[in-house]
Amino acid sequence: MPKLHSKEPTLNGRAYICAYADREYLYLRIPIGNRKYSNISLQTTDIKVAHDKALDVYTKAVNTPAKKRSKKHLFTTACENFLRYKVEQAEIGQITSGTVATYEQRIYQRILPYVKEIGIKLVGDIGKDTFIKYATYYRQVKTKGKWSTASKGLAVSTINSDITTLNELLAWCVQNELLEFRVWKKIEKLRDKKDHREDSNPAYMPDEWEQIKKTIIDWESGESDSVRKWKRRWYKNWLFFMYHGGFRCHETRALTLADIDVVRRNGKVRWGIVQVPSNTKTGKRTTIMNGNWLNSVKYHLNVGIKLRNQQIEQHNKKVEEGTLERWRACKTKIEMLEFPPKMDTPLMANPFGYLIKAPAGADKTYQWLTEHDIDFSWHAKVDMTPPTDETVRQKLDSIFKHLEFYQKKDYTLHSLRSTHITHALILKDMNIRQIADNVGNSQSEIESTYYRLNNLLNMEKLGFFKDELEKKEELVVEES
């Protein structure tokens, strides 16, 4: 029901006359137990008339048999209402907006397609065994994602997250009397043996990471043209930024200049502070990273805006002089980029993005207006949206494809996050709780996902036979 504006008791407290937001008439609200109510329109806006009609409406309501649960409720409608319920939870601070987005992704991208595949249309069609093969189905998928990339099946962790959402959705349907309790059965999660999830986003081991660094630095250094070099450096900065911060891709795309800060000590950059927005997967958090790389990304954006403005200035001058090359797609002036950039500018913005062009025929209009000394305001604008994740993935693949180790594993953009965590564990020997808080993961998630590193972390302890062997070798040499 809509928001309750007012209510007053009637029939000696057995019911209430209520006024709801966006409802024309008054309603009789009758308690039916378990904190539930029946709301019946009184077909009047007059409170006195409402009191007079209350007894007849109440008598008819309590003497009418309860309606049986409808079995014609569409499953898609139930999902939409469930998501509205989640939005309401976010509005009162029970969950984050990022969590709502995660529910939407699981339901629209995997749960609803599966339901369609097995022929379920109505909530009433659901039985105890409806979702028994959900995990098997998604472990066997051959492609995934918007770009239909090859897949060996979804990760166990992803499937288990879906099952958690499914169980919650079905419980909500039971609670709201859309589904019979007797046909509801909790779906069991898969046992996560971890070998699949380790390979889904493999980390670069220290020696491999050294090759990655050298390759991309050499690639960037091999360009002399200032604009093309800026574009290459953008990819290099992106890679090191992801490595030093352990960010998820969508988190990086959401960052703006207002979300970052650099801490200096004795005139030198020491730390970078990044405020990850609340509309991301795990909500708002503060991440501490290498301050020099954070500063490099910010400085690089400024350099790019200056270079782009130089191009725009030359273009606009040619437009004014009438010397613009005929092959130019944009015939009108281009709006200069604001410098320094506003604080809501994306941190990974691309000043060389595509143009949002002026209306058709604006070039002719511009010529006529300038001839009559009339100001012209239909200028094209630069879209500074950061490159898509798929664009970045394709570029990095082309840069590293010749590396032998890179060809053997299915590295992803998320591998840089895995590398950040892995190196923090085996090179910095950091506390797992510290790592988890910094990257926005649970401690248990890191412990279970990166358990394979235990032997590397305990190398000195596990190699205790080495000392004994060395002593025996020394003894043999002395005896000989």
N, C-alpha and C positions, 0 to 999 in steps of 0.2 A: 504493500500500500504506500501511497505518497506520505509526505511528512504530515504529522498530526498537528493541527493548529490549535484546536480546543476540544474539550470533552466535558460533559456534565452528566451526573448519574440520573437514572430514571427507573421507574418500576421498583422502587425501594432498593436500589443498588444492584438489581439483577442484570442491568444493561446500562450502556452509556450512549448518549447522543454526541456524535463526533463530527467535526469539520476538518476536512483534509485539504491540503494544498492542491491546487489545480483540479478540484472536484466541485461541481456546481452545487450539488445537493448535500444535505446532511445525511449521515449514516447512523444506523443503529448497530452498535458494537456489542456482541453477545459473547461472553466467555464460554469456551467449550472445553476447558481443561488443558492441563500441561502447557500453560502460558500461551494458548492459541485462542483466536477469536474469529467469530463469523461477522462479517461486515455486510449489512444489507441497506441498500439505498432507501431513504424515506421519501424520495421524490418531492422534496420541499426545501425551501431555504428559510422558512419561518420556524423559529425555535418552538413557539407555542403549538403550531400545527404538528410539529415533529413529536412533541410529548403526547398529543392526542392520538397519533397514529402508532405510537410505540407499542401499545399493548397488543393490537391486532397483528402487527408484524412479528412481534416476539412469539405470540402464541402459534402462529403459522410456522415459524422457524423451528421451534422446539418439537412440534408435532409432525414435522416432515422428516421421513427417514433420511439418514445421512447418505450423500451420494457416494457411490462406489468409486474407487480410484480409477482414473482414466488410464486406459492402456494405449491411447492413441497419441501420447506425448512424443513428439519427435526427439530423437537423441541429440540432434544438432541444436534444437531449441534448449534442451536441458543444459548442454555445454555453454551456450550463450548466457543463460541465466546464472550458471555457476560462475562464469567469468565476471558477470556484473556483481555478484556477491563478493568476489575477490577484489574488485575495484572499490567497493564500499569498505572492505577491510583496510585497503591502502589509504583511503581518505581519512580514516580515524587513526592511522599510524600503527595498525596491527602488523602489516607487512609493508614492504617497499614497492614502489611502482615498477622497479626492475623485476621483482618476484612475479608481479602480475604479467609482465611481458614474457617471462619464462613459462608460466602456465599457458599463455596463449600459443606460444611456439610449440609446446608439447602437444596441445590439443589439436591445433589446426594442421600442423605438419606431419604428425604421426598417428595420433589416436583416431581422429576422424577418418583419415585415409584407410586405416586398418578396418574400422567398423564398416566402411563402404565396401571394402574388399570382401568381407565375410557376409555381406548382405543384411546387416542390421540397420533398420530405419527408425523403429520406435523403441522407446525405453522398455516397453512391455515385451519386446523381443529378446531382451537380455535374460540369459539363464546362468546357472552356476558355472558352466564350462565355456561361456562365450569368449573369455579372454585367456583361456588356458594355453593357447598357442601363440600369444602375442610376442613373447620373448623369442621363440623359435623363428617366427616370421621375420623379425627385424635383425636377427643374427645372420640371416641368410640373404639379406638384400645385397644386390650387386652394384648399385649406384646410390649416391646420396647427394644432398645439397642442391642449390639452385643451378649449379653448372653440371649436375649429373656426373660428378667425378667417380672414378672406380672405387669400389669399397669391398672389404672382406666381411662386411656386416657391421652394424652399429656396435659401439663399445658397450660392454656390460654395464658400466656406470650410467650411460645414457638410457639404456633400457630400464634399469632399476629406478631411475628418476621418473621415467614415464609411468612405471607401475605404481610408484608412490602417489603420483597425480591421479591415476586411474582409481586407486583405492579411495582416495579422498573424494573424488567426483561421485563414485557409486554410493559412498556413505552419505553424501549430501543428498543424492536422489532418494535414498531410503528415508532420511530425516524429513524431507519435504514431501513424502508420500507419493513420489513418482515411481518408485520401485518397491516391490514386495520384499520384505526383510528375508523371507524364507528362500528367495532365489539369489540373495546376495552372498557372495563368497569372496573372502579376501584373497587377492592374487599374490602368490608367492614370488619373491624376487629370485633372480639367478644368483648362484654362488659365483662370486668374482674371483677367478683364479689369476687375474692380473696380467698374464702373459700377453693377452690381446691389447689391453689398454696401454701397456708399456710401449707397444709398437705403434699405437695410433698417432702419437705426437712425440717421436723419439728425440731425445736431447742430443746436442753435440757434445761429445766428450772433449776434455781439454785440448788434446792434440788436434782433433777435428776442428774445434773452434778457432785455433790458431790459423789453420788453413782458410777458414771462412773469412776471418779478419783480413788476412793478407790479400786474398782474392778481391774482395770488394774495395779495399784501399787502392790496390793497383788499378782496378777498373775505373775508379773515380779519378785517379791521378793521370790516367791516359787521355784525358780530354782537356783541350786548351780553350775552346770557345767558352766564354763566360756563362752564357745561358745554358748550354748543354751540360757544362760542368756543374751548374747549380742543380739541375735536374738529377744528375747522377749522385751528387752529394746528398740530395733529399733521401734517396734510397739508403745510402750509407748511414745517415743520421737516424732514419727510421729503424734500421736493424739494430744499431747500438742502443737506441732509446728503449726498444723492446727488451733487449738483453739485460740492461742495467736496472730496469724497473720491474720486469716480470709481468708486464701488463697483458691483458686480453686485448685482442684486436679492436673489438667494439668499444672498449674503454678508451683506447688511444684516439679513436675517431671522435669521441665525445668531448675530449679535453679542449679547453680554450685557454687563452693567455691569462684569464682571471684565475685559473685553477693551479697555476704554478708559481713557485717562488724559489729564489736562490739565496742560500745563507753564505755569507763571507766571513772569514776570520783573518785578521791581519792583512786585509786587502786582497786575499785570495779566495776563490770560490771553493767551498768545502762540500756543501750538501745541496741537493735539490729536493724540494718538497712539492709533491703533487697531490692535489685534492681530487680524488676520483669521484665523479658525480654520483648522486643517489639513483639516477635512472639507469644504472648498470646492473649486471647480473647479481652481485652480492651487496649492492647498496653502497652508500658513501663510505669512504675510508681515506686515510692519509698514508701515502707511500713515500718512503725516503729512498733516494737513488743518488747516483753519481752526479754531483752538481755541475761538473764541467760539460757532460754530455747534454744535460738539460739546457744549460746556457747556450751550447752550440746550436741546438734546435731552434731556440728563440732568436738568436743572432742570425741564423741562416734564413729564417722567414723575413727578417728585415732586409737582408741583402736581396732576396728574391723580389720583394715589393719594389725596391729601388730599381732593379734591372727591368722589371716589367713596366714601371712608369717611364723609363727611358724609351722603351719600345713604343708605348702609347703616345708619348710626346712627339716622337718622330712621325708616327702614323697620323696624328691629328694635324700636324703641320702640313703634311702632304695633302690632306683633305681640304684644308683651307686654301692651299695654293693651287689645288686642282691638278696635282701631279701624282696622285695615287695610282699605282699600277692597276691595270684593268682586271688582272687575275685575282686581286684581293677580294675575299668573300665579304668582308665588312667594308661598306662604302661610306659609312658615317663615322663621326667621331666616337672615340671610346672614352668612357669616364675614367679619370685617374683614380688609382687606388689610394685610399687614405693612409697617410703616414705621419706619425707612427700609427700602427693599426689599433683598432678598438680592442678593448679587453675581451669582447665576446667573439673575437676572431679565432677560428680553430687553430690549435697549436701546430697541426700538420697541414695547414692550408697550402694550396697550390696556386700561387699568383699567376701561373701560366695556364690556368684552366680555360675551358671553352668559353666563348662569348655568348652572352644573352643579347641577341641582336635587336636593333631598332625595328619598328614596324615596316612592312613591305612598302617600298616606294619612298622611304624616308630620305634616301640619297637625293632624289629629285626635289623633294620638298626642301631639304637643306640648302640646295643650290639656289632655289627661288628666294628663300628667306634671307640668305646671306646677301644676295644681290639687292635686297630691299632693307638691309641693315636691321633685320629683325632677329632677336636672339633665338637660337635653336636649342631645344632641350631633349630631343630624342636621341640620346647617346647610348651606344651599346655598353654593356657592363661585363666585367670579368667575373665568372663564377669561381670562387676560391675554394670550393668543396674539395677536401682531401681525396686523393686517388682511392678507388675502391680496393678492398682486400684482394679481390681476384686480380686486379691490375698489378698489385704489389707481388702477389704470389708468382704470376707469370714472369715478371721481371727478375725476381730473385732466382727462379728456376733457370732462366736463360744465363744468368751470371755464374751459377755454381754447377751447371750440368756436366761440365768437363771433369769435375772432381770425382775420383773413383769411389770414395766412400759415400758421396752424395747420391750416386746412382743406385746404391745397394739398398737404401732405406727410403721409406715414404715420408720425407720430411715435410712439415707443414709450417705455416706462419706461427702456429701455437708452439712449435718446437723451441722457439726462442724463450717462451715462458718456462718450458720444461728445462731448458738449459740454464736459465737464471736460478731456478730452484736447485738443480743438480749441482751447479758450481758452488752455490752457497753452502751446500751440504758437504761436498768432498774437498773443496779448496779452502773455504773460509771456516769450515767446521762450526757453522752457526747453529744456534738453538732452533729446533723445529717450530716452536711456538712463535719465535720472532719472525721466521720466514713466513709462516701461515698468516700472521697478522698483517705483514707488509704486502703480501700478494693477494689477500682476500680469499684464502682457503681455510678450511678447518684443519686442525692439527692431525686429526685421524685420517683425513683425505691424503695429506702429504705422506704420512707414515705408511699407509697402505699402498699408495701409488708408487712410491720411490723406495720400497723395501729392498729392491734389488741392489741398492747402493750400500747395503749394510757391510758387505765384504770389503768394498773399497774404503769405507769409513774406518773399518777395523783392521786395515791392512797390516799395521805394525803388530797388533795383538795376534792376528792369525798367522803371521809369519815368524812366530817365535822359534820355529825349528831352524831358522836361518842361522842364528847365533851358534846353535849346537853344531851344525854342519861346518861352519867356519872354524870352530875350535878343533874339530876332528881333523880337518884339512891341515891346520897348522901343526897338529901333533904328528901326522904322517910325515910331513916335511922334515920335522926335527928328528924323527927316528931314522929317516933315510939318510 
